Amino acid sequence: MRSLLSTASVRKEDAFRVWRETIYERLSPLAITKIGDRPFAGEIEAANLGSLLVTRVSSSATRTELTAEALRRSDKDATVTVAIMLSGVSTFTRDDREAVQRPGDIVVLDRRPGSTQSSDGSKALFLELPAHRLESALGPARLFSALNIGSQQPSVSLVRTFFNELVVVHDQLDPATAERMSQIGVDLMVAAIAERMAREVPNRVSGNLLVQRAKAYIEANLHDPTLDPPHLAAAVGVSLRRLQELFHERGRHISDWIWERRLAVGCLRLTDPGYAHLPIGLIACGCGFSSQAHFSRRFKDRFEMTPSEYRHAARLAGGPPP
């Protein structure tokens, strides 16, 4: 592996400052804090395994913050980072999930703000993997980000051994072979994550039940203009943050789902003969809109015609207009 940064040739009193400034300016604008009073030492080595970038980082104890600003300045939006711990202990956090890594453990980190705290003498191998390869097989990266994949898991041993050996021999491989080997490594990583996620099934089933309860409550209370995410979370007995996470995992926002269902029910009632005698204002009120104007504005944004135009077109067509 080629050396990208080393404090070995820097004066001890300047080592951490040089490390922090070099990483900020050349690699990523991370906020790094030194832990402890011992002299700082660090080294970064890198190798290209086909299209994959692999970095080996060893350093004294630090705390690193990945901020929203750092993410905006990053050019790695299409990747996730896999950390294979070689020595020491590191703690990775994303939202309310925390992964404590010990030698041999693996963790995947998506592109969201978070922090890392590493012990003195820590060393890890970092892989930049294409996010779409993992997500196409496993779902959104947030489902497995900061989920510790322990060294006792059989597939983890395969992943660790494969990449450690590939780093050693990569410069002896022709480009086509190196690329094939890197793709095999990605497939092994997907298998290891899938094995670890299988242990989370009970939590995922519980999450599905909570979402179904929330959706059922929405259907039964669409008429209530005070129905909003905090109201819904209290009704189903879960924190707002947890309910938001469950909806996000399914590609939804709570408020968007509520308004989508209100519009859908309003649309049905405009074409239902049983509601033909009701003015549009009452239909709007019955679907939880604060006024007819509010209903008309959202309806036109969604269907590109006003509620009255939609109702008229439905009468002419003898059913819902195209």
Backbone torsions as a table, in degrees:
resi	resn	phi	psi	omega
1	MET	NA	145.6	-180.0
2	ARG	-87.7	143.7	-178.8
3	SER	-81.5	128.0	176.9
4	LEU	-99.7	-32.0	-176.5
5	LEU	-160.7	134.6	176.5
6	SER	-147.9	139.4	177.9
7	THR	-93.2	5.1	-175.5
8	ALA	-60.3	-33.2	-176.5
9	SER	-98.4	10.3	-178.2
10	VAL	-105.6	144.6	176.6
11	ARG	-57.0	141.1	-174.5
12	LYS	-56.0	-39.2	-177.6
13	GLU	-71.2	-16.4	-179.7
14	ASP	-104.9	-6.0	-169.5
15	ALA	-58.4	-49.1	-176.3
16	PHE	-68.8	-39.1	178.7
17	ARG	-61.1	-44.3	179.4
18	VAL	-64.4	-42.7	178.4
19	TRP	-58.6	-51.1	-177.0
20	ARG	-63.9	-45.6	-177.4
21	GLU	-68.0	-37.9	-179.2
22	THR	-67.3	-43.8	178.0
23	ILE	-63.1	-42.5	-178.1
24	TYR	-63.2	-43.4	-173.4
25	GLU	-83.8	-35.4	-172.2
26	ARG	-104.1	-28.3	-174.7
27	LEU	-109.6	-62.8	-177.7
28	SER	-160.2	140.5	-178.0
29	PRO	-75.4	66.4	-178.2
30	LEU	-87.6	149.5	174.6
31	ALA	-94.1	110.2	-174.1
32	ILE	-115.4	132.2	178.9
33	THR	-122.4	132.3	177.5
34	LYS	-77.7	140.3	178.7
35	ILE	-112.0	128.3	177.5
36	GLY	90.3	173.4	-175.6
37	ASP	-104.9	-1.8	-178.1
38	ARG	-69.9	151.6	177.6
39	PRO	-57.1	138.6	-175.8
40	PHE	-85.0	142.6	174.6
41	ALA	-143.6	139.9	179.6
42	GLY	-157.8	154.0	178.6
43	GLU	-148.6	140.8	175.8
44	ILE	-126.4	125.9	176.6
45	GLU	-122.4	152.4	-176.8
46	ALA	-141.4	157.3	175.9
47	ALA	-152.3	147.0	173.8
48	ASN	-100.1	115.7	177.2
49	LEU	-102.1	92.0	-171.5
50	GLY	63.1	-124.7	179.0
51	SER	-90.2	1.1	-178.5
52	LEU	-96.2	137.1	174.2
53	LEU	-96.6	127.5	178.5
54	VAL	-119.6	131.3	-178.8
55	THR	-126.8	134.9	175.8
56	ARG	-110.5	122.1	-175.2
57	VAL	-121.2	128.8	173.4
58	SER	-130.8	139.7	-177.4
59	SER	-163.1	169.2	170.2
60	SER	-72.1	177.7	-175.1
61	ALA	-64.3	130.0	179.5
62	THR	-144.6	163.1	168.1
63	ARG	-122.7	128.4	-176.8
64	THR	-120.8	131.5	178.0
65	GLU	-109.8	124.9	171.9
66	LEU	-95.3	105.5	-173.2
67	THR	-95.1	167.8	176.2
68	ALA	-60.8	-36.3	178.8
69	GLU	-64.3	-43.0	178.4
70	ALA	-61.5	-39.4	179.6
71	LEU	-66.8	-38.4	178.7
72	ARG	-63.9	-33.2	-178.0
73	ARG	-87.8	-6.1	-176.6
74	SER	-80.8	149.9	175.8
75	ASP	-108.8	23.5	-175.3
76	LYS	-114.0	30.8	-176.7
77	ASP	-59.6	-28.3	-174.7
78	ALA	-90.0	10.1	-177.2
79	THR	-125.6	162.5	166.9
80	VAL	-121.0	157.5	-179.5
81	THR	-105.7	131.9	174.5
82	VAL	-110.3	125.8	179.1
83	ALA	-108.9	123.1	175.5
84	ILE	-108.2	113.7	-174.9
85	MET	-77.0	127.7	-179.3
86	LEU	-102.0	-38.4	176.5
87	SER	-157.3	160.8	-178.3
88	GLY	78.0	-167.4	-179.8
89	VAL	-134.7	136.1	176.2
90	SER	-130.9	145.0	177.7
91	THR	-118.4	119.9	-179.5
92	PHE	-108.6	136.1	177.3
93	THR	-125.9	141.4	171.2
94	ARG	-141.1	118.1	-176.2
95	ASP	54.8	-123.4	-178.4
96	ASP	-102.3	15.0	178.6
97	ARG	-104.1	137.7	-178.5
98	GLU	-131.2	133.5	178.1
99	ALA	-120.1	120.8	176.0
100	VAL	-98.5	114.2	-176.1
101	GLN	-99.6	131.5	173.2
102	ARG	-118.7	168.7	-175.8
103	PRO	-50.0	128.4	179.5
104	GLY	97.2	-19.4	-179.2
105	ASP	-75.8	159.4	178.7
106	ILE	-128.5	144.0	173.2
107	VAL	-140.8	145.8	177.2
108	VAL	-108.2	136.9	-178.8
109	LEU	-125.1	124.9	177.9
110	ASP	-89.9	-178.1	-174.3
111	ARG	-90.7	69.0	174.0
112	ARG	-133.1	155.6	178.9
113	PRO	-56.1	144.4	179.8
114	GLY	-173.8	-175.1	-178.9
115	SER	-139.2	159.3	177.1
116	THR	-136.8	131.6	174.5
117	GLN	-122.6	122.3	-175.6
118	SER	-116.0	143.4	179.9
119	SER	-78.6	169.8	177.4
120	ASP	-63.9	135.9	179.1
121	GLY	76.5	17.7	179.6
122	SER	-73.3	146.5	177.5
123	LYS	-144.8	134.0	-178.6
124	ALA	-145.2	152.0	174.4
125	LEU	-101.3	123.1	-178.9
126	PHE	-109.9	128.9	179.3
127	LEU	-114.3	133.5	173.8
128	GLU	-98.6	107.2	-176.3
129	LEU	-108.4	147.0	178.4
130	PRO	-64.3	124.3	-176.2
131	ALA	-60.2	-37.5	-175.6
132	HIS	-65.0	-30.0	179.6
133	ARG	-66.1	-39.6	179.6
134	LEU	-76.9	-43.7	-174.3
135	GLU	-70.6	-30.5	178.8
136	SER	-65.5	-25.5	-179.5
137	ALA	-101.0	-27.1	-169.4
138	LEU	-119.4	-8.7	-175.3
139	GLY	94.7	-177.5	-177.7
140	PRO	-53.1	140.3	-175.8
141	ALA	-59.9	-27.2	-179.6
142	ARG	-63.3	-18.6	178.9
143	LEU	-70.1	-30.0	-177.6
144	PHE	-121.4	4.0	177.4
145	SER	-67.4	137.4	-179.8
146	ALA	59.8	27.3	174.3
147	LEU	-98.2	112.3	-176.2
148	ASN	-68.3	128.6	178.6
149	ILE	-109.0	102.9	-168.5
150	GLY	-71.6	154.0	-177.0
151	SER	-65.9	-20.2	179.6
152	GLN	-74.3	-12.3	178.7
153	GLN	-74.7	125.6	-174.2
154	PRO	-54.3	-41.5	-177.8
155	SER	-66.6	-25.9	179.3
156	VAL	-65.6	-40.3	178.1
157	SER	-59.4	-40.1	178.1
158	LEU	-63.5	-45.6	-179.9
159	VAL	-61.6	-47.9	-176.7
160	ARG	-62.5	-47.0	-179.3
161	THR	-64.2	-42.1	-177.6
162	PHE	-60.5	-50.3	-176.3
163	PHE	-73.0	-34.7	176.1
164	ASN	-61.3	-42.6	179.0
165	GLU	-71.2	-37.5	-179.4
166	LEU	-64.4	-37.5	176.9
167	VAL	-61.2	-36.2	-178.5
168	VAL	-69.7	-40.4	-172.0
169	VAL	-105.2	1.6	-170.5
170	HIS	-59.1	-34.8	-177.3
171	ASP	-76.5	-3.9	175.3
172	GLN	-95.6	-4.3	-176.5
173	LEU	-97.0	143.4	173.3
174	ASP	-72.1	159.2	-174.7
175	PRO	-54.3	-41.6	-178.4
176	ALA	-65.3	-41.9	179.3
177	THR	-67.6	-41.2	178.7
178	ALA	-60.0	-40.3	179.1
179	GLU	-66.4	-42.3	178.3
180	ARG	-62.3	-42.0	179.3
181	MET	-63.5	-39.8	-179.7
182	SER	-64.8	-37.8	179.2
183	GLN	-69.4	-34.4	173.5
184	ILE	-62.5	-41.0	177.9
185	GLY	-61.0	-40.0	177.5
186	VAL	-63.6	-42.4	179.0
187	ASP	-62.3	-40.2	177.1
188	LEU	-63.0	-39.1	179.4
189	MET	-65.2	-41.6	177.5
190	VAL	-59.4	-43.7	-179.8
191	ALA	-63.2	-39.2	-179.7
192	ALA	-67.5	-41.5	179.0
193	ILE	-65.7	-42.6	-179.5
194	ALA	-61.1	-40.5	178.5
195	GLU	-62.5	-40.8	179.4
196	ARG	-69.5	-40.4	-178.8
197	MET	-66.3	-27.9	-180.0
198	ALA	-60.0	-26.4	178.6
199	ARG	-76.1	-10.4	-179.6
200	GLU	-94.4	2.7	-174.9
201	VAL	-52.5	-47.2	179.8
202	PRO	-54.6	-41.3	178.4
203	ASN	-65.2	-38.2	-178.9
204	ARG	-69.5	-38.2	176.7
205	VAL	-63.2	-44.1	177.6
206	SER	-59.0	-40.1	178.2
207	GLY	-63.5	-40.9	178.8
208	ASN	-61.6	-41.2	180.0
209	LEU	-65.2	-39.6	178.6
210	LEU	-64.0	-42.1	179.6
211	VAL	-64.8	-41.2	178.6
212	GLN	-64.1	-40.1	176.3
213	ARG	-62.9	-41.7	179.8
214	ALA	-63.7	-42.5	-179.6
215	LYS	-66.6	-38.2	178.1
216	ALA	-64.6	-39.7	178.7
217	TYR	-64.7	-40.0	178.2
218	ILE	-59.8	-46.7	-179.0
219	GLU	-59.6	-38.1	-176.8
220	ALA	-79.5	-14.3	-173.9
221	ASN	-129.2	24.3	179.5
222	LEU	-59.6	-28.5	-177.5
223	HIS	-70.7	-17.1	-174.9
224	ASP	-82.3	111.8	-177.8
225	PRO	-67.3	-14.5	178.9
226	THR	-87.6	-2.0	-179.8
227	LEU	-66.6	117.3	178.5
228	ASP	-147.2	176.1	-177.2
229	PRO	-55.2	-46.3	178.4
230	PRO	-61.9	-41.6	178.0
231	HIS	-59.4	-45.1	-178.1
232	LEU	-65.1	-44.4	-179.7
233	ALA	-60.1	-42.4	178.8
234	ALA	-65.0	-37.0	-177.1
235	ALA	-66.9	-34.6	-178.1
236	VAL	-97.3	1.1	172.9
237	GLY	74.7	42.7	178.7
238	VAL	-143.2	158.1	179.8
239	SER	-68.3	151.4	178.7
240	LEU	-59.9	-40.7	-178.5
241	ARG	-62.1	-42.7	179.9
242	ARG	-65.4	-42.2	-179.9
243	LEU	-65.5	-39.0	177.0
244	GLN	-62.0	-42.2	178.8
245	GLU	-60.7	-43.1	-178.6
246	LEU	-64.5	-40.9	177.2
247	PHE	-68.2	-40.8	179.7
248	HIS	-62.3	-37.8	178.4
249	GLU	-60.7	-24.2	-179.8
250	ARG	-103.7	18.2	175.5
251	GLY	73.2	25.9	-176.3
252	ARG	-130.3	157.2	166.1
253	HIS	-110.9	141.3	-175.6
254	ILE	-57.4	-49.6	-176.7
255	SER	-63.1	-39.1	178.2
256	ASP	-61.6	-40.1	-179.9
257	TRP	-65.3	-41.1	179.4
258	ILE	-61.4	-47.8	-178.6
259	TRP	-69.3	-34.3	177.3
260	GLU	-63.0	-42.4	179.5
261	ARG	-69.2	-37.3	176.7
262	ARG	-61.8	-43.8	178.7
263	LEU	-65.7	-39.9	-178.8
264	ALA	-64.1	-43.4	179.1
265	VAL	-67.9	-41.4	176.7
266	GLY	-59.6	-40.5	178.3
267	CYS	-61.1	-44.9	179.7
268	LEU	-63.7	-40.6	-177.9
269	ARG	-70.1	-29.1	177.1
270	LEU	-67.3	-23.7	-179.6
271	THR	-105.3	-2.6	-177.8
272	ASP	-86.4	121.7	179.1
273	PRO	-56.7	-28.6	180.0
274	GLY	-67.6	-18.2	178.6
275	TYR	-109.1	8.4	-174.5
276	ALA	-63.0	-27.9	-178.0
277	HIS	-81.5	-11.7	-176.6
278	LEU	-85.8	135.7	173.6
279	PRO	-67.3	156.9	-176.1
280	ILE	-61.5	-32.4	179.3
281	GLY	-61.4	-38.9	178.6
282	LEU	-71.1	-36.4	176.1
283	ILE	-62.8	-42.8	178.3
284	ALA	-59.9	-45.1	-179.7
285	CYS	-63.3	-41.0	-179.2
286	GLY	-67.4	-17.1	178.3
287	CYS	-101.8	5.6	174.6
288	GLY	92.7	8.9	177.8
289	PHE	-81.7	145.8	-175.6
290	SER	-72.6	-23.0	-180.0
291	SER	-161.4	167.4	176.3
292	GLN	-65.3	-36.5	179.6
293	ALA	-63.3	-41.0	177.7
294	HIS	-62.0	-45.9	177.6
295	PHE	-59.6	-46.1	-177.6
296	SER	-63.6	-40.5	-178.7
297	ARG	-64.6	-49.2	179.6
298	ARG	-66.7	-37.3	-179.1
299	PHE	-63.9	-44.8	-179.1
300	LYS	-67.2	-36.9	176.6
301	ASP	-60.9	-35.1	-176.3
302	ARG	-85.5	-42.7	-172.2
303	PHE	-111.1	-0.7	177.3
304	GLU	62.7	25.4	170.2
305	MET	-156.7	157.1	-179.4
306	THR	-75.0	163.6	176.9
307	PRO	-57.7	-40.6	179.6
308	SER	-66.2	-38.8	177.0
309	GLU	-65.4	-38.7	179.3
310	TYR	-65.5	-45.5	179.1
311	ARG	-61.9	-42.0	179.6
312	HIS	-64.8	-42.9	-180.0
313	ALA	-64.9	-34.8	178.7
314	ALA	-66.9	-38.7	179.0
315	ARG	-65.7	-40.2	-179.7
316	LEU	-69.2	-34.6	-177.4
317	ALA	-86.3	-12.5	-177.5
318	GLY	72.7	23.3	-179.3
319	GLY	169.0	-175.6	-179.5
320	PRO	-55.5	129.5	178.7
321	PRO	-68.2	155.1	178.8
322	PRO	-64.8	NA	NA
